[in-house]
Amino acid sequence: MLAKDFYGIAHYGYTHNTVNHSEDFVDPLTQAHTQWIESLWRPLRLKVVKNMCGTFPDLLPKYLTETWYRGINKSDLFNVFLRDIAEVFV
């Protein structure tokens, strides 16, 4: 089942498809499924929830940002962080 502008993502050029899991695991018309997003979300959720250690849920965006930043700067996080600070504040 194709949802119209669900969550407003059509504005950004994306289409939000849905799957009725009580009928199918893969939508027969759109071939939409949840395996890909679930495989991306699960390790991230486990990592972020583990790092949050019971802190307030409103801090979730900050934990997600930190996890993203660490993920794209794996090689030398400290020096990359100093470089980024210098770009912003110098």
Biopython code that builds the backbone (N, CA, C, O; Angstrom):
import numpy as np
from Bio.PDB.StructureBuilder import StructureBuilder

atoms = [
    (1, "MET", "N", (0.841, -1.169, 0.000)),
    (1, "MET", "CA", (0.000, 0.000, 0.000)),
    (1, "MET", "C", (0.892, 1.242, 0.000)),
    (1, "MET", "O", (1.757, 1.380, 0.865)),
    (2, "LEU", "N", (0.698, 2.108, -0.924)),
    (2, "LEU", "CA", (1.497, 3.309, -1.055)),
    (2, "LEU", "C", (0.841, 4.449, -0.290)),
    (2, "LEU", "O", (-0.307, 4.809, -0.554)),
    (3, "ALA", "N", (1.571, 5.006, 0.649)),
    (3, "ALA", "CA", (1.034, 6.123, 1.429)),
    (3, "ALA", "C", (1.377, 7.426, 0.721)),
    (3, "ALA", "O", (2.460, 7.568, 0.154)),
    (4, "LYS", "N", (0.455, 8.368, 0.758)),
    (4, "LYS", "CA", (0.734, 9.695, 0.196)),
    (4, "LYS", "C", (1.827, 10.329, 1.028)),
    (4, "LYS", "O", (2.518, 9.543, 1.676)),
    (5, "ASP", "N", (2.067, 11.464, 1.106)),
    (5, "ASP", "CA", (3.135, 12.171, 1.775)),
    (5, "ASP", "C", (3.246, 11.809, 3.262)),
    (5, "ASP", "O", (3.071, 12.678, 4.116)),
    (6, "PHE", "N", (3.534, 10.544, 3.584)),
    (6, "PHE", "CA", (3.598, 10.062, 4.961)),
    (6, "PHE", "C", (4.828, 10.647, 5.645)),
    (6, "PHE", "O", (5.937, 10.509, 5.128)),
    (7, "TYR", "N", (4.663, 11.279, 6.767)),
    (7, "TYR", "CA", (5.728, 11.923, 7.524)),
    (7, "TYR", "C", (6.396, 13.058, 6.760)),
    (7, "TYR", "O", (7.455, 13.530, 7.173)),
    (8, "GLY", "N", (5.805, 13.506, 5.659)),
    (8, "GLY", "CA", (6.361, 14.644, 4.944)),
    (8, "GLY", "C", (7.604, 14.351, 4.131)),
    (8, "GLY", "O", (8.268, 15.285, 3.682)),
    (9, "ILE", "N", (7.948, 13.079, 3.924)),
    (9, "ILE", "CA", (9.191, 12.779, 3.223)),
    (9, "ILE", "C", (9.101, 12.965, 1.714)),
    (9, "ILE", "O", (10.130, 13.030, 1.043)),
    (10, "ALA", "N", (7.891, 13.050, 1.169)),
    (10, "ALA", "CA", (7.752, 13.296, -0.270)),
    (10, "ALA", "C", (8.349, 14.645, -0.637)),
    (10, "ALA", "O", (8.839, 14.836, -1.751)),
    (11, "HIS", "N", (8.307, 15.560, 0.286)),
    (11, "HIS", "CA", (8.897, 16.886, 0.085)),
    (11, "HIS", "C", (10.394, 16.778, -0.225)),
    (11, "HIS", "O", (10.945, 17.637, -0.914)),
    (12, "TYR", "N", (11.044, 15.741, 0.274)),
    (12, "TYR", "CA", (12.476, 15.532, 0.076)),
    (12, "TYR", "C", (12.782, 14.556, -1.053)),
    (12, "TYR", "O", (13.928, 14.140, -1.225)),
    (13, "GLY", "N", (11.766, 14.192, -1.818)),
    (13, "GLY", "CA", (11.974, 13.316, -2.964)),
    (13, "GLY", "C", (11.888, 11.829, -2.663)),
    (13, "GLY", "O", (12.285, 11.011, -3.493)),
    (14, "TYR", "N", (11.384, 11.469, -1.506)),
    (14, "TYR", "CA", (11.269, 10.062, -1.134)),
    (14, "TYR", "C", (9.811, 9.623, -1.169)),
    (14, "TYR", "O", (8.898, 10.435, -1.022)),
    (15, "THR", "N", (9.615, 8.344, -1.363)),
    (15, "THR", "CA", (8.286, 7.757, -1.301)),
    (15, "THR", "C", (8.247, 6.827, -0.098)),
    (15, "THR", "O", (9.151, 6.015, 0.095)),
    (16, "HIS", "N", (7.210, 6.945, 0.702)),
    (16, "HIS", "CA", (7.075, 6.068, 1.863)),
    (16, "HIS", "C", (6.092, 4.961, 1.507)),
    (16, "HIS", "O", (4.905, 5.211, 1.302)),
    (17, "ASN", "N", (6.595, 3.746, 1.438)),
    (17, "ASN", "CA", (5.748, 2.585, 1.180)),
    (17, "ASN", "C", (5.443, 1.900, 2.501)),
    (17, "ASN", "O", (6.218, 1.997, 3.453)),
    (18, "THR", "N", (4.332, 1.219, 2.557)),
    (18, "THR", "CA", (3.971, 0.478, 3.760)),
    (18, "THR", "C", (3.716, -0.981, 3.393)),
    (18, "THR", "O", (3.440, -1.316, 2.241)),
    (19, "VAL", "N", (3.816, -1.828, 4.398)),
    (19, "VAL", "CA", (3.561, -3.255, 4.228)),
    (19, "VAL", "C", (2.619, -3.693, 5.336)),
    (19, "VAL", "O", (2.857, -3.405, 6.509)),
    (20, "ASN", "N", (1.558, -4.384, 4.971)),
    (20, "ASN", "CA", (0.648, -4.947, 5.952)),
    (20, "ASN", "C", (1.162, -6.350, 6.285)),
    (20, "ASN", "O", (0.922, -7.299, 5.539)),
    (21, "HIS", "N", (1.871, -6.473, 7.411)),
    (21, "HIS", "CA", (2.495, -7.748, 7.753)),
    (21, "HIS", "C", (1.488, -8.834, 8.120)),
    (21, "HIS", "O", (1.860, -10.004, 8.219)),
    (22, "SER", "N", (0.237, -8.478, 8.322)),
    (22, "SER", "CA", (-0.755, -9.522, 8.576)),
    (22, "SER", "C", (-1.130, -10.232, 7.270)),
    (22, "SER", "O", (-1.718, -11.313, 7.293)),
    (23, "GLU", "N", (-0.786, -9.614, 6.129)),
    (23, "GLU", "CA", (-1.070, -10.223, 4.831)),
    (23, "GLU", "C", (0.193, -10.695, 4.115)),
    (23, "GLU", "O", (0.227, -11.810, 3.595)),
    (24, "ASP", "N", (1.221, -9.863, 4.083)),
    (24, "ASP", "CA", (2.458, -10.174, 3.355)),
    (24, "ASP", "C", (3.656, -9.595, 4.089)),
    (24, "ASP", "O", (3.523, -8.671, 4.891)),
    (25, "PHE", "N", (4.830, -10.151, 3.802)),
    (25, "PHE", "CA", (6.061, -9.555, 4.300)),
    (25, "PHE", "C", (6.701, -8.682, 3.227)),
    (25, "PHE", "O", (7.525, -7.819, 3.530)),
    (26, "VAL", "N", (6.324, -8.909, 1.985)),
    (26, "VAL", "CA", (6.737, -8.069, 0.866)),
    (26, "VAL", "C", (5.476, -7.691, 0.113)),
    (26, "VAL", "O", (4.711, -8.560, -0.305)),
    (27, "ASP", "N", (5.258, -6.383, -0.061)),
    (27, "ASP", "CA", (4.059, -5.935, -0.759)),
    (27, "ASP", "C", (4.104, -6.417, -2.207)),
    (27, "ASP", "O", (5.077, -6.146, -2.910)),
    (28, "PRO", "N", (3.064, -7.130, -2.669)),
    (28, "PRO", "CA", (3.090, -7.686, -4.022)),
    (28, "PRO", "C", (3.060, -6.616, -5.125)),
    (28, "PRO", "O", (3.519, -6.877, -6.237)),
    (29, "LEU", "N", (2.542, -5.448, -4.845)),
    (29, "LEU", "CA", (2.479, -4.399, -5.870)),
    (29, "LEU", "C", (3.744, -3.551, -5.932)),
    (29, "LEU", "O", (4.290, -3.331, -7.013)),
    (30, "THR", "N", (4.209, -3.079, -4.789)),
    (30, "THR", "CA", (5.354, -2.160, -4.776)),
    (30, "THR", "C", (6.675, -2.850, -4.470)),
    (30, "THR", "O", (7.736, -2.250, -4.640)),
    (31, "GLN", "N", (6.628, -4.101, -4.022)),
    (31, "GLN", "CA", (7.802, -4.851, -3.576)),
    (31, "GLN", "C", (8.451, -4.224, -2.334)),
    (31, "GLN", "O", (9.606, -4.508, -2.015)),
    (32, "ALA", "N", (7.700, -3.381, -1.651)),
    (32, "ALA", "CA", (8.202, -2.763, -0.423)),
    (32, "ALA", "C", (8.343, -3.827, 0.657)),
    (32, "ALA", "O", (7.532, -4.749, 0.748)),
    (33, "HIS", "N", (9.381, -3.687, 1.470)),
    (33, "HIS", "CA", (9.602, -4.594, 2.598)),
    (33, "HIS", "C", (10.354, -3.840, 3.686)),
    (33, "HIS", "O", (10.816, -2.720, 3.465)),
    (34, "THR", "N", (10.476, -4.441, 4.839)),
    (34, "THR", "CA", (11.125, -3.765, 5.958)),
    (34, "THR", "C", (12.489, -4.353, 6.288)),
    (34, "THR", "O", (13.132, -3.889, 7.229)),
    (35, "GLN", "N", (12.949, -5.347, 5.558)),
    (35, "GLN", "CA", (14.216, -5.998, 5.896)),
    (35, "GLN", "C", (15.391, -5.023, 5.882)),
    (35, "GLN", "O", (16.238, -5.058, 6.774)),
    (36, "TRP", "N", (15.446, -4.157, 4.878)),
    (36, "TRP", "CA", (16.588, -3.252, 4.752)),
    (36, "TRP", "C", (16.635, -2.256, 5.907)),
    (36, "TRP", "O", (17.677, -2.086, 6.541)),
    (37, "ILE", "N", (15.522, -1.605, 6.177)),
    (37, "ILE", "CA", (15.524, -0.604, 7.246)),
    (37, "ILE", "C", (15.704, -1.263, 8.610)),
    (37, "ILE", "O", (16.356, -0.701, 9.491)),
    (38, "GLU", "N", (15.133, -2.441, 8.785)),
    (38, "GLU", "CA", (15.321, -3.151, 10.054)),
    (38, "GLU", "C", (16.779, -3.541, 10.245)),
    (38, "GLU", "O", (17.300, -3.456, 11.357)),
    (39, "SER", "N", (17.446, -3.968, 9.172)),
    (39, "SER", "CA", (18.854, -4.360, 9.289)),
    (39, "SER", "C", (19.739, -3.149, 9.571)),
    (39, "SER", "O", (20.801, -3.299, 10.175)),
    (40, "LEU", "N", (19.328, -1.955, 9.148)),
    (40, "LEU", "CA", (20.084, -0.735, 9.467)),
    (40, "LEU", "C", (19.778, -0.252, 10.881)),
    (40, "LEU", "O", (20.681, 0.163, 11.608)),
    (41, "TRP", "N", (18.527, -0.307, 11.264)),
    (41, "TRP", "CA", (18.098, 0.263, 12.532)),
    (41, "TRP", "C", (18.531, -0.564, 13.729)),
    (41, "TRP", "O", (18.900, 0.001, 14.759)),
    (42, "ARG", "N", (18.496, -1.892, 13.622)),
    (42, "ARG", "CA", (18.767, -2.746, 14.779)),
    (42, "ARG", "C", (20.133, -2.495, 15.422)),
    (42, "ARG", "O", (20.182, -2.230, 16.623)),
    (43, "PRO", "N", (21.248, -2.567, 14.679)),
    (43, "PRO", "CA", (22.539, -2.332, 15.350)),
    (43, "PRO", "C", (22.677, -0.905, 15.872)),
    (43, "PRO", "O", (23.277, -0.676, 16.922)),
    (44, "LEU", "N", (22.118, 0.051, 15.133)),
    (44, "LEU", "CA", (22.176, 1.435, 15.591)),
    (44, "LEU", "C", (21.392, 1.593, 16.886)),
    (44, "LEU", "O", (21.861, 2.223, 17.834)),
    (45, "ARG", "N", (20.214, 1.027, 16.919)),
    (45, "ARG", "CA", (19.382, 1.120, 18.119)),
    (45, "ARG", "C", (20.084, 0.475, 19.308)),
    (45, "ARG", "O", (20.093, 1.043, 20.400)),
    (46, "LEU", "N", (20.667, -0.694, 19.112)),
    (46, "LEU", "CA", (21.354, -1.367, 20.203)),
    (46, "LEU", "C", (22.549, -0.560, 20.694)),
    (46, "LEU", "O", (22.785, -0.460, 21.898)),
    (47, "LYS", "N", (23.294, 0.009, 19.766)),
    (47, "LYS", "CA", (24.466, 0.796, 20.127)),
    (47, "LYS", "C", (24.066, 2.079, 20.853)),
    (47, "LYS", "O", (24.645, 2.414, 21.886)),
    (48, "VAL", "N", (23.096, 2.785, 20.326)),
    (48, "VAL", "CA", (22.682, 4.054, 20.926)),
    (48, "VAL", "C", (22.022, 3.827, 22.272)),
    (48, "VAL", "O", (22.328, 4.532, 23.233)),
    (49, "VAL", "N", (21.133, 2.869, 22.360)),
    (49, "VAL", "CA", (20.448, 2.597, 23.632)),
    (49, "VAL", "C", (21.461, 2.173, 24.689)),
    (49, "VAL", "O", (21.345, 2.563, 25.851)),
    (50, "LYS", "N", (22.444, 1.387, 24.297)),
    (50, "LYS", "CA", (23.482, 0.969, 25.242)),
    (50, "LYS", "C", (24.270, 2.182, 25.736)),
    (50, "LYS", "O", (24.574, 2.283, 26.924)),
    (51, "ASN", "N", (24.599, 3.095, 24.833)),
    (51, "ASN", "CA", (25.362, 4.283, 25.221)),
    (51, "ASN", "C", (24.533, 5.266, 26.042)),
    (51, "ASN", "O", (25.088, 6.002, 26.858)),
    (52, "MET", "N", (23.233, 5.291, 25.847)),
    (52, "MET", "CA", (22.391, 6.237, 26.575)),
    (52, "MET", "C", (22.299, 5.884, 28.059)),
    (52, "MET", "O", (22.088, 6.770, 28.887)),
    (53, "CYS", "N", (22.449, 4.638, 28.400)),
    (53, "CYS", "CA", (22.498, 4.173, 29.796)),
    (53, "CYS", "C", (21.392, 4.761, 30.672)),
    (53, "CYS", "O", (21.655, 5.188, 31.797)),
    (54, "GLY", "N", (20.172, 4.785, 30.172)),
    (54, "GLY", "CA", (19.053, 5.245, 30.976)),
    (54, "GLY", "C", (18.885, 6.749, 31.053)),
    (54, "GLY", "O", (18.126, 7.237, 31.890)),
    (55, "THR", "N", (19.583, 7.507, 30.191)),
    (55, "THR", "CA", (19.417, 8.962, 30.204)),
    (55, "THR", "C", (18.079, 9.339, 29.582)),
    (55, "THR", "O", (17.324, 8.465, 29.157)),
    (56, "PHE", "N", (17.787, 10.607, 29.528)),
    (56, "PHE", "CA", (16.497, 11.082, 29.055)),
    (56, "PHE", "C", (16.304, 10.841, 27.558)),
    (56, "PHE", "O", (17.237, 11.047, 26.782)),
    (57, "PRO", "N", (15.115, 10.409, 27.135)),
    (57, "PRO", "CA", (14.841, 10.146, 25.720)),
    (57, "PRO", "C", (15.017, 11.365, 24.820)),
    (57, "PRO", "O", (15.297, 11.215, 23.631)),
    (58, "ASP", "N", (14.858, 12.574, 25.371)),
    (58, "ASP", "CA", (15.024, 13.750, 24.516)),
    (58, "ASP", "C", (16.476, 13.970, 24.098)),
    (58, "ASP", "O", (16.755, 14.836, 23.269)),
    (59, "LEU", "N", (17.403, 13.194, 24.663)),
    (59, "LEU", "CA", (18.804, 13.261, 24.244)),
    (59, "LEU", "C", (19.095, 12.362, 23.041)),
    (59, "LEU", "O", (20.211, 12.366, 22.522)),
    (60, "LEU", "N", (18.104, 11.595, 22.598)),
    (60, "LEU", "CA", (18.303, 10.663, 21.486)),
    (60, "LEU", "C", (18.886, 11.336, 20.243)),
    (60, "LEU", "O", (19.819, 10.782, 19.661)),
    (61, "PRO", "N", (18.392, 12.498, 19.802)),
    (61, "PRO", "CA", (19.000, 13.118, 18.610)),
    (61, "PRO", "C", (20.495, 13.387, 18.769)),
    (61, "PRO", "O", (21.253, 13.263, 17.807)),
    (62, "LYS", "N", (20.921, 13.753, 19.971)),
    (62, "LYS", "CA", (22.351, 14.000, 20.207)),
    (62, "LYS", "C", (23.152, 12.706, 20.140)),
    (62, "LYS", "O", (24.254, 12.685, 19.594)),
    (63, "TYR", "N", (22.603, 11.626, 20.694)),
    (63, "TYR", "CA", (23.284, 10.342, 20.607)),
    (63, "TYR", "C", (23.347, 9.850, 19.165)),
    (63, "TYR", "O", (24.362, 9.290, 18.750)),
    (64, "LEU", "N", (22.282, 10.050, 18.399)),
    (64, "LEU", "CA", (22.294, 9.664, 16.990)),
    (64, "LEU", "C", (23.328, 10.468, 16.206)),
    (64, "LEU", "O", (24.032, 9.919, 15.359)),
    (65, "THR", "N", (23.420, 11.759, 16.486)),
    (65, "THR", "CA", (24.410, 12.608, 15.823)),
    (65, "THR", "C", (25.816, 12.158, 16.160)),
    (65, "THR", "O", (26.669, 12.070, 15.277)),
    (66, "GLU", "N", (26.067, 11.872, 17.420)),
    (66, "GLU", "CA", (27.397, 11.407, 17.820)),
    (66, "GLU", "C", (27.739, 10.083, 17.150)),
    (66, "GLU", "O", (28.862, 9.902, 16.679)),
    (67, "THR", "N", (26.793, 9.163, 17.100)),
    (67, "THR", "CA", (27.032, 7.867, 16.469)),
    (67, "THR", "C", (27.322, 8.040, 14.983)),
    (67, "THR", "O", (28.211, 7.383, 14.442)),
    (68, "TRP", "N", (26.573, 8.926, 14.318)),
    (68, "TRP", "CA", (26.805, 9.219, 12.899)),
    (68, "TRP", "C", (28.200, 9.812, 12.708)),
    (68, "TRP", "O", (28.938, 9.380, 11.821)),
    (69, "TYR", "N", (28.568, 10.794, 13.530)),
    (69, "TYR", "CA", (29.863, 11.468, 13.408)),
    (69, "TYR", "C", (31.010, 10.481, 13.602)),
    (69, "TYR", "O", (31.980, 10.492, 12.844)),
    (70, "ARG", "N", (30.895, 9.639, 14.608)),
    (70, "ARG", "CA", (31.938, 8.637, 14.840)),
    (70, "ARG", "C", (32.008, 7.641, 13.680)),
    (70, "ARG", "O", (33.087, 7.163, 13.330)),
    (71, "GLY", "N", (30.853, 7.333, 13.087)),
    (71, "GLY", "CA", (30.819, 6.382, 11.979)),
    (71, "GLY", "C", (31.496, 6.882, 10.718)),
    (71, "GLY", "O", (32.090, 6.093, 9.983)),
    (72, "ILE", "N", (31.416, 8.182, 10.453)),
    (72, "ILE", "CA", (32.043, 8.709, 9.235)),
    (72, "ILE", "C", (33.479, 9.160, 9.469)),
    (72, "ILE", "O", (34.181, 9.492, 8.514)),
    (73, "ASN", "N", (33.925, 9.177, 10.713)),
    (73, "ASN", "CA", (35.290, 9.594, 11.052)),
    (73, "ASN", "C", (36.001, 8.513, 11.857)),
    (73, "ASN", "O", (36.494, 8.777, 12.954)),
    (74, "LYS", "N", (36.055, 7.320, 11.328)),
    (74, "LYS", "CA", (36.590, 6.183, 12.070)),
    (74, "LYS", "C", (38.109, 6.224, 12.230)),
    (74, "LYS", "O", (38.630, 5.770, 13.249)),
    (75, "SER", "N", (38.817, 6.754, 11.252)),
    (75, "SER", "CA", (40.267, 6.599, 11.228)),
    (75, "SER", "C", (40.974, 7.337, 12.369)),
    (75, "SER", "O", (41.714, 6.711, 13.127)),
    (76, "ASP", "N", (40.771, 8.620, 12.509)),
    (76, "ASP", "CA", (41.495, 9.412, 13.500)),
    (76, "ASP", "C", (40.537, 10.415, 14.112)),
    (76, "ASP", "O", (40.617, 11.611, 13.831)),
    (77, "LEU", "N", (39.649, 9.940, 14.933)),
    (77, "LEU", "CA", (38.545, 10.740, 15.454)),
    (77, "LEU", "C", (39.019, 12.009, 16.158)),
    (77, "LEU", "O", (38.442, 13.076, 15.950)),
    (78, "PHE", "N", (40.044, 11.915, 16.976)),
    (78, "PHE", "CA", (40.491, 13.069, 17.745)),
    (78, "PHE", "C", (40.973, 14.199, 16.837)),
    (78, "PHE", "O", (40.559, 15.346, 17.005)),
    (79, "ASN", "N", (41.844, 13.886, 15.877)),
    (79, "ASN", "CA", (42.360, 14.924, 14.983)),
    (79, "ASN", "C", (41.278, 15.477, 14.065)),
    (79, "ASN", "O", (41.275, 16.669, 13.760)),
    (80, "VAL", "N", (40.362, 14.626, 13.625)),
    (80, "VAL", "CA", (39.248, 15.096, 12.795)),
    (80, "VAL", "C", (38.366, 16.038, 13.605)),
    (80, "VAL", "O", (37.907, 17.058, 13.091)),
    (81, "PHE", "N", (38.133, 15.704, 14.854)),
    (81, "PHE", "CA", (37.329, 16.556, 15.729)),
    (81, "PHE", "C", (37.997, 17.920, 15.910)),
    (81, "PHE", "O", (37.326, 18.948, 15.828)),
    (82, "LEU", "N", (39.310, 17.942, 16.155)),
    (82, "LEU", "CA", (40.030, 19.210, 16.288)),
    (82, "LEU", "C", (39.964, 20.020, 15.000)),
    (82, "LEU", "O", (39.798, 21.239, 15.038)),
    (83, "ARG", "N", (40.094, 19.344, 13.855)),
    (83, "ARG", "CA", (40.000, 20.031, 12.564)),
    (83, "ARG", "C", (38.616, 20.659, 12.391)),
    (83, "ARG", "O", (38.500, 21.808, 11.963)),
    (84, "ASP", "N", (37.577, 19.911, 12.721)),
    (84, "ASP", "CA", (36.215, 20.422, 12.580)),
    (84, "ASP", "C", (35.947, 21.598, 13.512)),
    (84, "ASP", "O", (35.263, 22.548, 13.130)),
    (85, "ILE", "N", (36.475, 21.540, 14.723)),
    (85, "ILE", "CA", (36.325, 22.658, 15.653)),
    (85, "ILE", "C", (37.023, 23.890, 15.086)),
    (85, "ILE", "O", (36.473, 24.991, 15.136)),
    (86, "ALA", "N", (38.228, 23.714, 14.547)),
    (86, "ALA", "CA", (38.966, 24.839, 13.975)),
    (86, "ALA", "C", (38.207, 25.460, 12.795)),
    (86, "ALA", "O", (38.212, 26.679, 12.628)),
    (87, "GLU", "N", (37.558, 24.626, 11.981)),
    (87, "GLU", "CA", (36.790, 25.142, 10.846)),
    (87, "GLU", "C", (35.595, 25.987, 11.308)),
    (87, "GLU", "O", (35.236, 26.969, 10.659)),
    (88, "VAL", "N", (34.998, 25.607, 12.409)),
    (88, "VAL", "CA", (33.806, 26.310, 12.890)),
    (88, "VAL", "C", (34.182, 27.576, 13.650)),
    (88, "VAL", "O", (33.529, 28.607, 13.487)),
    (89, "PHE", "N", (35.216, 27.515, 14.472)),
    (89, "PHE", "CA", (35.496, 28.615, 15.388)),
    (89, "PHE", "C", (36.680, 29.497, 15.008)),
    (89, "PHE", "O", (36.941, 30.481, 15.700)),
    (90, "VAL", "N", (37.394, 29.191, 13.955)),
    (90, "VAL", "CA", (38.554, 30.021, 13.558)),
    (90, "VAL", "C", (38.242, 30.764, 12.290)),
    (90, "VAL", "O", (39.081, 31.513, 11.791)),
]
sb = StructureBuilder()
sb.init_structure("model")
sb.init_model(0)
sb.init_chain("A")
sb.init_seg("    ")
for serial, (resi, resn, name, xyz) in enumerate(atoms, 1):
    if name == "N":
        sb.init_residue(resn, " ", resi, " ")
    sb.init_atom(name, np.array(xyz, "f"), 0.0, 1.0, " ", f" {name:<3s}", serial, name[0])
structure = sb.get_structure()
